[in-house]
Amino acid sequence: MAEAESVGGYAATEQRDSWVTGTLVLFCLASTVVTVVAGLIQVSFGEYSMTFLQAWKAVFNPTVIFDLNAWVSFLFGTERPDMSTNSIVVWNLRLPRVFVGIITGATLAVSGAIFQAVTRNELASPFILGVSSGAGFAVLATLVVFSGLAPFLPLIAALGGTLAFGVVYAIAWKGGTSPVRLVLAGVIVNMVFQSLQQGLFFFADDLGVVQTAIAWITGSLTGTGWEEVRIAILPALISIGIALAGARQLNVLMLGENTARSLGMRVERVRFFLSGVAILAASVAIAVAGVVSFFGLVVPHIVRNTVGGDYRRLMVGCVFAGPALMVTADVGARLAMGGTQMPVGVVTGLIGGPYFLYLMRKQQSMGEL
Amino acid sequence: MARTQRNTDRERTRITDDNGVAIESALVGDGLELSYPSSDGPVVECTRLDIPEEAVTALVGPNGSGKSTLLKALSSHLEPDTGTVRIHGENLDSFSQKELARELGVLSQENDSLGSISVEDLVYHGRYPHRGFFDGTDEADHRAVERAIELAGIDEIRDTELGQLSGGQKQLAWIAMVLAQDTDVLLLDEPTTFLDVHHQFRVLETIRQLNEEKGVTVAVILHDIAQAARFADYLVAMHDGELYDWGPPEEVVTEQLLADVFGIEAVVEYEPELQVLPKRALPDR
């Protein structure tokens, strides 16, 4: 009897370690394929005309891929080794935009997923909790009023986001926070910052400044290069790494505050720490791409609908699905309108909004995480 | 069977077993005054509360008598205004949150409905206090979870999602989670309320089995005084935020108590076993 039990125990052991389900693997593979295909389409078009074959050859050009010097120059900004014009166009102008798309997609999705667990709220996202509007305001203020600080725009955006979330947390704090108070405070702070943004537009006397500002506030990958990759890659990796490791904490947090506390979690501390990680992730994206609307809200829902609500799976799914959707949306933003490029935030808003409504109509249990 | 010997001033009672040896208390509340930030004045005042070691103690009382508040204070969910709570002689404050969760398991009255989690995953969350931030599950975790699932008798629904279970099955799943925590002391807030009779018994039998086999100390809030009288080793009767009486059910449960505390007229039969037969509500309440 004891033997039979222990055998059962081992069987369960094997089962436990495979929280990775077939659906998840398939989902991640599909996302990767979408990312690669969208990326290839992206690098094939542009003002410098190349055939598909030429472009793809340049992408998979072994002399670039396996050239350590080239990578050093990409990632650390040192002098670029000699390469063909095709390689330069693809590797220096078009591919980095895809990479920035991958990074922002992954970080925004992860950020939204964390915020949804921390506040236990379907509607939570970097948006709702003030991060985006705070960052947007900081950017606008820099462009319009303190234009001398423009080189530090990414940093300022991150600071603005952190500050806004700090205000939200402070308002919501009353001997502890609750998800509902967090979201309510977020909505209010959002409103205030958005009014401030709109007010600032009246002080902008240069149309160019206004356009730059609008691109920031709607989120755009236009003109991003290795510079942006360099800024974003490290904090992105750190925040995604912590988010993946913290997935189990998020699962426990989802059981409810009382249960989490009974199980020995220091709820406030964990919630604050993971919120910090989510802000870092969102700030990374905002710093290089501006405020891409809807993304952090919708992607976790799409993933949740496919792989289920377990955060260990959800996080992994977000890391793959975020890039796929962002790169695809950016293809639309860059190529759909022919000559003119739209901000990618316009595309994500236009597609994400209706898709979210569709999910809402389709899923009976949308109200539950 | 245990007996109480009351001091003359009736303030302090000491529980002894048949040989007159004092029974240790697993949990002691001393000079407790409890209130919520929103309430004016204390909700519960209690000079001394003992939860005897290796026994099942039931907290009973009408709605709003302060049972849940008292339980929150005992489980460190509510900081007392004055007074201390000690577990095995040590102050609750001296434990870190995780250390405490290894000593004391708590099941709250309302558990947020969480649809998309399998029963087994839920039970594994009970191992949280035994794991570090980056730790995976080890053999001890698996054993504890298997034992908890077996004790609660929910093996056949272990892969089912919580959202698809009945209220009774859900409650058993939550109880299994607390059991997997593997603590010496267990506090349960109304685990049988809203359950059908079958599941009420399954919950109570699980608790009883745990107590008898593992010597786990249990404090449980029960809504039904008749059930509590039959089930528990000791009763703590609460009334208006104060301890009305406490001790073995045979001594605590009287027709007077049922009238004073619960506002009902009832017949109490002591032979062949303790039985409460409620008759009607008393008019003046």
Interface residues (C-beta under 8 A of the other chain):
Chain A: E5 G8 G9 A12 T13 R16 D17 R120 G175 A245 G246 Q249 N251 V252 M254 L255 G256 N258 T259 R261 S262 L263 G264 M265 R266 G308 G309 D310 S365 E368 L369
Chain B: P37 S75 H77 Q97 K98 E99 L100 A101 R102 G105 V106 L107 S108 E110 N111 D112 S113 L114 G115 S116 I117 E120 D121 L122 Y124 H125 G126 Y128 P129 F133 F134 G136 T137 E139 H142 R143 V145 E146 G163 V178 Q181
